[in-house]
Amino acid sequence: MQVFINDKSFECTPGTTLPEVLEANAIPTGNIAIAVDFNVIPRPDWGKTVLQDGSKIIIIKAVQGG
């Protein structure tokens, strides 16, 4: 199946979870927020989030400024 991470296509198998996709793409998980199909996923729920064909994953990195 195909999912999209910040508009880039990624192939994965059915039943793939959000952490599996992050690991497969070497995406660091510190200081980020994630939305799947425009719904923010709380960090404790990442492991329970099974992706569907065509899922759109948006990763937002927190940045500090002064």
C-alpha positions as protocol buffer text, in pm:
chain_id: "A"
residue {
  index: 1
  type: MET
  ca { x: 0 y: 0 z: 0 }
}
residue {
  index: 2
  type: GLN
  ca { x: 103 y: 362 z: -40 }
}
residue {
  index: 3
  type: VAL
  ca { x: 110 y: 636 z: 224 }
}
residue {
  index: 4
  type: PHE
  ca { x: 235 y: 993 z: 203 }
}
residue {
  index: 5
  type: ILE
  ca { x: 477 y: 1154 z: 449 }
}
residue {
  index: 6
  type: ASN
  ca { x: 476 y: 1532 z: 408 }
}
residue {
  index: 7
  type: ASP
  ca { x: 356 y: 1475 z: 48 }
}
residue {
  index: 8
  type: LYS
  ca { x: 629 y: 1219 z: -35 }
}
residue {
  index: 9
  type: SER
  ca { x: 512 y: 873 z: -135 }
}
residue {
  index: 10
  type: PHE
  ca { x: 617 y: 570 z: 69 }
}
residue {
  index: 11
  type: GLU
  ca { x: 532 y: 203 z: 8 }
}
residue {
  index: 12
  type: CYS
  ca { x: 450 y: -19 z: 306 }
}
residue {
  index: 13
  type: THR
  ca { x: 261 y: -337 z: 383 }
}
residue {
  index: 14
  type: PRO
  ca { x: -99 y: -347 z: 508 }
}
residue {
  index: 15
  type: GLY
  ca { x: -113 y: -328 z: 887 }
}
residue {
  index: 16
  type: THR
  ca { x: 190 y: -100 z: 916 }
}
residue {
  index: 17
  type: THR
  ca { x: 182 y: 123 z: 1223 }
}
residue {
  index: 18
  type: LEU
  ca { x: 291 y: 483 z: 1252 }
}
residue {
  index: 19
  type: PRO
  ca { x: 614 y: 401 z: 1447 }
}
residue {
  index: 20
  type: GLU
  ca { x: 710 y: 142 z: 1185 }
}
residue {
  index: 21
  type: VAL
  ca { x: 685 y: 402 z: 908 }
}
residue {
  index: 22
  type: LEU
  ca { x: 886 y: 653 z: 1111 }
}
residue {
  index: 23
  type: GLU
  ca { x: 1159 y: 396 z: 1177 }
}
residue {
  index: 24
  type: ALA
  ca { x: 1169 y: 277 z: 814 }
}
residue {
  index: 25
  type: ASN
  ca { x: 1225 y: 637 z: 703 }
}
residue {
  index: 26
  type: ALA
  ca { x: 1480 y: 718 z: 977 }
}
residue {
  index: 27
  type: ILE
  ca { x: 1261 y: 1000 z: 1107 }
}
residue {
  index: 28
  type: PRO
  ca { x: 1372 y: 1114 z: 1455 }
}
residue {
  index: 29
  type: THR
  ca { x: 1078 y: 1120 z: 1695 }
}
residue {
  index: 30
  type: GLY
  ca { x: 1198 y: 1388 z: 1938 }
}
residue {
  index: 31
  type: ASN
  ca { x: 1018 y: 1724 z: 1934 }
}
residue {
  index: 32
  type: ILE
  ca { x: 769 y: 1638 z: 1662 }
}
residue {
  index: 33
  type: ALA
  ca { x: 393 y: 1628 z: 1632 }
}
residue {
  index: 34
  type: ILE
  ca { x: 216 y: 1403 z: 1385 }
}
residue {
  index: 35
  type: ALA
  ca { x: -120 y: 1423 z: 1211 }
}
residue {
  index: 36
  type: VAL
  ca { x: -266 y: 1139 z: 1007 }
}
residue {
  index: 37
  type: ASP
  ca { x: -536 y: 1238 z: 761 }
}
residue {
  index: 38
  type: PHE
  ca { x: -553 y: 1580 z: 930 }
}
residue {
  index: 39
  type: ASN
  ca { x: -609 y: 1437 z: 1282 }
}
residue {
  index: 40
  type: VAL
  ca { x: -335 y: 1500 z: 1539 }
}
residue {
  index: 41
  type: ILE
  ca { x: -226 y: 1171 z: 1694 }
}
residue {
  index: 42
  type: PRO
  ca { x: -121 y: 1190 z: 2061 }
}
residue {
  index: 43
  type: ARG
  ca { x: 220 y: 1032 z: 2117 }
}
residue {
  index: 44
  type: PRO
  ca { x: 79 y: 752 z: 2342 }
}
residue {
  index: 45
  type: ASP
  ca { x: -146 y: 647 z: 2051 }
}
residue {
  index: 46
  type: TRP
  ca { x: 126 y: 626 z: 1785 }
}
residue {
  index: 47
  type: GLY
  ca { x: 178 y: 252 z: 1836 }
}
residue {
  index: 48
  type: LYS
  ca { x: -196 y: 188 z: 1804 }
}
residue {
  index: 49
  type: THR
  ca { x: -226 y: 387 z: 1481 }
}
residue {
  index: 50
  type: VAL
  ca { x: -249 y: 148 z: 1187 }
}
residue {
  index: 51
  type: LEU
  ca { x: -211 y: 324 z: 856 }
}
residue {
  index: 52
  type: GLN
  ca { x: -446 y: 277 z: 562 }
}
residue {
  index: 53
  type: ASP
  ca { x: -374 y: 287 z: 190 }
}
residue {
  index: 54
  type: GLY
  ca { x: -350 y: 655 z: 95 }
}
residue {
  index: 55
  type: SER
  ca { x: -298 y: 784 z: 451 }
}
residue {
  index: 56
  type: LYS
  ca { x: -150 y: 1132 z: 461 }
}
residue {
  index: 57
  type: ILE
  ca { x: 103 y: 1178 z: 740 }
}
residue {
  index: 58
  type: ILE
  ca { x: 208 y: 1529 z: 833 }
}
residue {
  index: 59
  type: ILE
  ca { x: 514 y: 1567 z: 1057 }
}
residue {
  index: 60
  type: ILE
  ca { x: 565 y: 1898 z: 1230 }
}
residue {
  index: 61
  type: LYS
  ca { x: 894 y: 1970 z: 1405 }
}
residue {
  index: 62
  type: ALA
  ca { x: 893 y: 2196 z: 1708 }
}
residue {
  index: 63
  type: VAL
  ca { x: 1141 y: 2482 z: 1687 }
}
residue {
  index: 64
  type: GLN
  ca { x: 1246 y: 2717 z: 1964 }
}
residue {
  index: 65
  type: GLY
  ca { x: 1320 y: 3076 z: 1894 }
}
residue {
  index: 66
  type: GLY
  ca { x: 1401 y: 3389 z: 2077 }
}
